[in-house]
């Protein structure tokens, strides 16, 4: 286990992203979700990341239930604050507009105030059935920067000082504000989703060098850019929407190159993320035991240097990255 920043919270190189078990896109049963977490444990994964946003709390409830019975000192859980879940009156359809196949029993309320952070964490602990979480991230404060830096972050710092949580940070799908967190606060870790992948290396410009220089750990999410790099095909998703034709074509070319070198595109995608020295952990989002086993297998597969070289020669990758 590697410590996140200067905290005492440990994590391994491969983590479990729990958005899928919150019924991302399509529903799955409690048993299927539990089997996915069980498979992650069997493969040695000990870091599990969730959030209230994922399935309106369903991901947290399922993850907590699946981990129950395991020695609490043997695994790391992170969750997120910034969206409070408030019950709605009566039936209100589903939550597919937000990407989750669950009944819309609650509405999300943005709140990065100190009180909102504490209330959000308390509610997450109740859903998880835990007395503590190890890492708390400010979740997607893109449009709430003022409140997040002025109130949300100091609240997390206080919770860390009190020993309520072990490590604090921010999780986003962009790099600019994450870089600000690294430069202007004392975060232990940032979670960067989708911005350091085979198709988007924007995190390499400032975020990753700044994190490395300041001893801040980086967790990479969205290694497959929400699906396109897992199995590129017409209709594949990129950043949770239909992939643009140009990106689909690039992903298909990368898949061909990977095949010529005896590896899958999935193995190359995971290897690319994990190779940067600032990256502590890559989160693999999985919704079934089969997907977990596949991710673990692909993560353990060596990707030959000749793949990276050919991808660069063809203009499919920049100079930065593995060699």
N, C-alpha and C positions, 0 to 999 in steps of 0.2 A: 504493500500500500504506500502511496505517495501522499504527502501532506499537501493540502490546498493552501497555497501562499504561506503565510507565517502561522497559520492555525494548526491545531493538533488534529484536524479532521483528515482522515485518510480516504483515498480513493484508488481504484485500479485503472488500468488503461482502457478498459471497455466497461461502459455503464449501460443501464437499462432505462430507456426513455418511455415513460408510461402514458403518453398521450393516446396510443393505440388502444390500451385497455380501458380508456374512457369512451369507447365507441367512436373513434375518429372515422368519419365517413360512413361506416356501416356498423351495425350492431354485432356484438358477440356475447356469449353467455358468461355468467360468473365463473363457471368451471373452465371455459376456454381461457379466460383472463388469468385464473389461478395457475393453470398449466403453463402459461407463458412465463409467469414469475418463477414457478417451480423449475422450469427449464433453465432460466437465467441463473438460479442458485446452483443447479447441478453443474453448470459450465464455469463456475467460479466467479460469477459477477456478484459484486457486493455493493455497488453504488446504484441507487434507484432514484430517478428524478420524476416528480409529478407536479401538479398545480391544480388549484380550484377550477381554473378555466377548462380543464380537460374533462369534458362530459358533465359540467356543472357539479363537480365533486365526486363523480362516479369513479374516476381514476384513483383518487385518494382513498376512497372507501375500499375499492378492490385491492389496491396495493397493500394497505394496512392489514386487511384480512388474510391476504396470501403470505405475508411475512410473519404473521402471528405464530408463535411457537418457536421461532428462531431466536437464538441468543442475540439480544439487542446490541451487544458490544461488537458483534461480528459484521454488521452492515451499516452503510451510510445512506441516509434519506435526505433528499432536498425537496423543498416545496417553494411556493412563490406567493408573494403578496402584491396587492395593488388592485385586485378585483374582488370585491365583496359579493357574496351570493345572497340575494334577498328573495324570499318566497313570493310567488305571484298568486293572485286569487283565481281559482278555477282553472280549467284546462286551457292551455295556450298553444297547442300544436307541438311541434318538435323544435330542436335546436340546430337543425341542419344548416341554417343560414350562417351559423358560427362553426360549422364543420363537424358537429357531433350528433350521432343518431340516438338522441335521448329525448324524453319528454321535457318540454320547456317549463319545468316546475319552478325555476328560479330565474331571476335576471341578474346580470353582472352589473355592478356599480363600481366605477373607477374611484379609488380612494387611496392616495399615497400619503395621507396625513399620518401623524404619529399614532393617533387613535385607530385609524383604519389599518395600519400595519399590525398593531397588537390584536385587534379584533379578528383580522384575517388569519393571523397565526393561530390564535386560540381555536377558531373554527376548523382550521386544517388539522390541528392535533386531535380534535374530537372526531373528525371523519376518519383519520388514519388510525385512531385508537392507540396513539402513542403519547408518552409524557414529554417527549422532546423530538425535535428534528435536528439534524446536524448542520444543514446549510439552508439559508433562506435567501432567495433572490427577489429583488424588485422586478416585477414582470411587465415588460413592454411599456415603460414609462414614456414612450415617444412623444405623446402629446401632453405630457404632464411633468415636464422637466423641472419647472420651478418648484412644485410641491414635492417631487421626488427627492431633489437635492436639499431642499430647505427643511423638509419634515420627515420624509420616509427614510432617507439614508441615516440621519442622526438617530432615529428610533431603532434601526437595526444595529447601529453601533452601540447603543445603550443595552440592547438585548444581549449582544455579544459580551459586553463588559460585565453584565450580570451573570453570565454563564448559562443563559437560557438557550442560546444557540452557539454552535462552535465556530461557524464561518458565515460570512455575509458577502453578498455580491449583487449583480444585476444580470438579467437574462433578456436578450433582445435579438431581433432579426436584422439589426443594423450595426455598424461599427463606430460611427462618429460619437454617439453618446456613450457607448461602452468605453471608448478611449478616454472620454472625459472622466468617467468614473475611475479609471485606472490612474489618471494623472492627478485628479483633484480630491480624491477620497482615499480612505484606507481599506478598501475592499480586499478580501482574500482571493476572490475568484470572480470571473465573469463567464457567463454562458453565451456563446455566440452561435446562433443558429443560421445555417445556410450561407454564411459569408466566407467560409474557407472550405471550398470543395473543388472538385475537378472542373466545375463550371463557373465558379465565382471565387476569386482569390482576394477580394477587397480587404479582408482582415489583415492581409500581409503588408499592406501599405503602412499603417500606423499602429493598429491595435496590438498585433502580435509582438512587434519589436518593443513597444512601450511596456507591455505586460512582462516580457522577458527581462527588460532592464530594471523593472521595479519589483520583481519577485512576486507578481500576481499570477495565479494559475488561470489557465483558460480551459474551459470545457467546451467542446465542439458538439453542437447538435445539428440535425439536418444534413448529415453527411451525404444522403441520397437526394438532397433538395426536394424533399417530400414525395419522392417516388421516381423521378425521371432517371436517376442514376442507379436505381435498383434493377429496372428492366425497361429500358427505353422502347417505346412503341407509340403509334398514334393514339392520342387520348391520355398519355401519361401526364402526371401533374408535376409542376415546377412551382415551388413556393405556394402550394395549396391552390393553384389554378391550372388550367390547361396549359401545357408547355408550348411556348412559341416554336414555330417551325424551325427557326435557325438553331435554337438550343437543342431541339430534338435531333436534328441532323448531326450536330457536334457530338452529342451523347452516343449516337449510333456509330459514328466514326471511332470514338474512343473504345466502344465495345468491340469493334472489329480489331483494333490494335491489341487490346487485351487478349482476345482470342488467339491471335497469332503468337502471343507469348505464353499461352497455356494458363491464363488466369481469367477470372471473371471481372466484369466491370465493377461489381460490388466489392471485390477484394481490393481493387485499385482505389476505389473511392474511399474506403476505410483507411487504407494504408497512407493515402495522401494526407488525410486529416491528422493522423497520429504521428506523422514524421516530424512535424515542426517542434522544435525544442520548448516552445512556450506552452504547448498543448499537454495537459495532464491526462485528460480523459476524452474519449469519443463516446457519445451516447448513441446507442442503436435503438431506434424506435421499432418495437415489435409487438404484434398483436396475437401471436400464436407460438406454441412451443416449437413448431417447425421453423418459423422465422427466426426465433432466438438461436436455435442450433445452427441455422445457416449463417447468421451474422457472426457467431462465434467461430465457425469454421473459416469463413472468409477473412475474418480479422487475423486469424492465425496463419493464413497463407502468405508466404513470401512473394513479393512482386519483384520480378527481375529488373535490374537496372536498365536493360535494353528496352523495356516498355516505356519507361520515363523518357529515355532518349528519343525513341521513335515518335512519341507523342509531341515532344518539343520540335523535332525536325519537321513534323507535319503542321506545326502552328497550332496544335490543340491544347498546349499547356505553355505557360510563361516559363522563364528561366528559373524562377524560384520553385522550391518544392524538393521532393526526394530526388536522389541521383543514384 
